[in-house]
Amino acid sequence: MTSATLAKKLKPLESPVDNELLRWLYLHLPPRPIKGRKMHHGYSEAVRILMRESGGLDAQNRTAVGQYLSAVIPFIEAYEKKAFPIGLATPEEVLGFLMEQHELSQYDLAKELGGQPVVSQILRGKRRLTREHIERLSKRFGVAPATFYPASTTI
């Protein structure tokens, strides 16, 4: 079957997109399964921008953004579930994750934690975060101090 034949058979099912913003989003960032980190980053960034900026849009474009997000977010969630399985994370893993998300090196945290060797030891699990470290890190990353305390396995 040729693509022209297939298009002819699908034509009666067509639902025209009457919103220019929605048409642009579907053309340039079509909802589809996410296959890698770069693609995940791109779609996640698009979602952040759309959510941040949609408040300033008229009602028709806000509706279009909502439709697009409802089509894209399930693909982002599916990728994250596979790529970042949820489990109990150690304080060191949490710190490493936050460093990666903020594109920070060990040297970027050296001043707050007492030097690059200390950061390295913490990330390798050779040294524990102190209360002072946790206070500084929670302020830097804008998270609750509890984020850096070991998770309890008991309920």
C-alpha positions as CSV (number, residue, x, y, z in Angstrom):
1,M,0.0,0.0,0.0
2,T,1.4,3.4,-0.9
3,S,1.4,6.4,1.4
4,A,-1.1,8.1,-0.9
5,T,-3.6,5.2,-0.6
6,L,-3.2,5.2,3.1
7,A,-3.7,9.0,3.3
8,K,-6.9,8.6,1.2
9,K,-8.3,6.0,3.6
10,L,-7.4,8.0,6.7
11,K,-8.8,11.4,5.3
12,P,-12.4,10.8,6.5
13,L,-11.0,10.3,10.0
14,E,-9.1,13.6,10.0
15,S,-9.7,16.1,12.7
16,P,-8.4,19.5,11.6
17,V,-6.2,21.4,14.1
18,D,-7.7,24.9,14.0
19,N,-5.2,26.5,16.5
20,E,-2.0,27.8,15.0
21,L,0.0,27.2,18.2
22,L,-1.2,23.6,18.6
23,R,-0.4,23.0,14.9
24,W,3.1,24.3,15.4
25,L,3.7,22.2,18.5
26,Y,2.4,19.0,16.8
27,L,4.6,19.7,13.7
28,H,7.8,20.6,15.6
29,L,7.5,18.6,18.8
30,P,5.1,15.8,18.0
31,P,3.9,13.7,20.9
32,R,5.8,10.4,20.6
33,P,7.8,7.9,22.7
34,I,11.0,9.4,24.1
35,K,14.0,7.4,23.2
36,G,16.9,9.1,25.0
37,R,18.2,11.7,27.4
38,K,18.6,14.4,24.8
39,M,15.0,13.9,23.6
40,H,13.8,13.8,27.2
41,H,15.5,17.0,28.0
42,G,14.0,18.7,25.0
43,Y,10.5,17.7,25.7
44,S,10.8,18.4,29.4
45,E,12.1,21.9,28.7
46,A,9.2,22.5,26.3
47,V,6.7,21.4,28.9
48,R,8.4,23.7,31.5
49,I,8.3,26.7,29.1
50,L,4.6,26.0,28.1
51,M,3.5,25.7,31.7
52,R,5.4,28.8,32.7
53,E,4.2,30.9,29.8
54,S,0.6,29.7,29.3
55,G,-0.8,32.0,32.0
56,G,-0.2,34.9,29.6
57,L,-2.0,33.4,26.7
58,D,-5.6,33.9,25.6
59,A,-8.1,31.2,26.5
60,Q,-8.0,29.5,23.1
61,N,-4.2,29.2,23.2
62,R,-4.3,28.0,26.9
63,T,-6.7,25.3,25.8
64,A,-4.3,24.3,23.0
65,V,-1.4,24.2,25.4
66,G,-3.5,22.0,27.7
67,Q,-4.3,19.6,24.9
68,Y,-0.7,19.4,23.8
69,L,0.5,18.8,27.4
70,S,-2.0,16.0,27.9
71,A,-0.6,14.3,24.8
72,V,3.1,14.8,25.6
73,I,3.3,14.3,29.4
74,P,2.5,10.6,29.3
75,F,5.5,10.0,27.1
76,I,7.7,11.9,29.5
77,E,6.4,10.0,32.4
78,A,6.8,6.6,30.7
79,Y,10.5,7.5,29.9
80,E,11.2,8.7,33.4
81,K,9.6,5.5,34.9
82,K,12.0,3.4,32.8
83,A,15.1,5.6,33.0
84,F,14.8,6.7,36.6
85,P,13.2,3.9,38.6
86,I,11.9,5.1,41.9
87,G,13.5,3.5,45.0
88,L,15.1,4.6,48.2
89,A,18.0,6.9,47.3
90,T,21.0,7.5,49.5
91,P,21.9,11.1,50.4
92,E,24.9,10.7,48.1
93,E,22.7,9.6,45.2
94,V,20.4,12.6,45.8
95,L,23.3,15.0,45.8
96,G,24.7,13.4,42.6
97,F,21.3,13.7,41.0
98,L,20.9,17.4,41.9
99,M,24.4,18.1,40.7
100,E,23.7,16.5,37.4
101,Q,20.4,18.4,37.0
102,H,22.0,21.7,37.8
103,E,25.1,20.9,35.7
104,L,27.5,21.3,38.7
105,S,30.9,19.8,39.2
106,Q,32.5,18.8,42.4
107,Y,34.4,22.0,42.3
108,D,31.2,24.0,42.2
109,L,30.2,22.6,45.7
110,A,33.7,22.6,47.1
111,K,33.3,25.9,49.0
112,E,30.0,24.9,50.6
113,L,31.2,21.4,51.6
114,G,34.8,22.0,52.7
115,G,36.8,21.4,49.5
116,Q,36.6,19.2,46.4
117,P,38.2,16.2,48.1
118,V,35.4,16.3,50.6
119,V,32.7,16.4,47.9
120,S,34.4,13.5,46.2
121,Q,34.4,11.4,49.4
122,I,30.8,12.2,50.0
123,L,29.7,11.2,46.5
124,R,31.7,7.9,46.8
125,G,30.0,7.1,50.1
126,K,33.3,7.4,52.0
127,R,32.1,10.3,54.1
128,R,28.7,11.3,55.3
129,L,27.0,14.7,55.0
130,T,27.0,16.7,58.2
131,R,24.1,18.7,59.5
132,E,25.9,21.9,58.3
133,H,26.4,20.4,54.8
134,I,22.7,19.5,54.7
135,E,21.7,23.0,55.7
136,R,23.9,24.6,53.0
137,L,22.8,22.1,50.3
138,S,19.1,22.5,51.1
139,K,19.4,26.3,50.7
140,R,21.5,26.0,47.5
141,F,19.1,23.6,45.8
142,G,15.9,25.0,47.3
143,V,14.8,21.6,48.8
144,A,13.9,20.5,52.3
145,P,16.8,19.4,54.5
146,A,15.0,16.0,54.8
147,T,15.9,15.4,51.2
148,F,19.5,14.7,52.3
149,Y,18.8,12.5,55.3
150,P,18.9,8.7,54.8
151,A,15.5,7.2,54.0
152,S,14.0,4.9,56.6
153,T,13.0,1.5,55.4
154,T,10.4,1.1,58.2
155,I,7.0,2.6,58.2
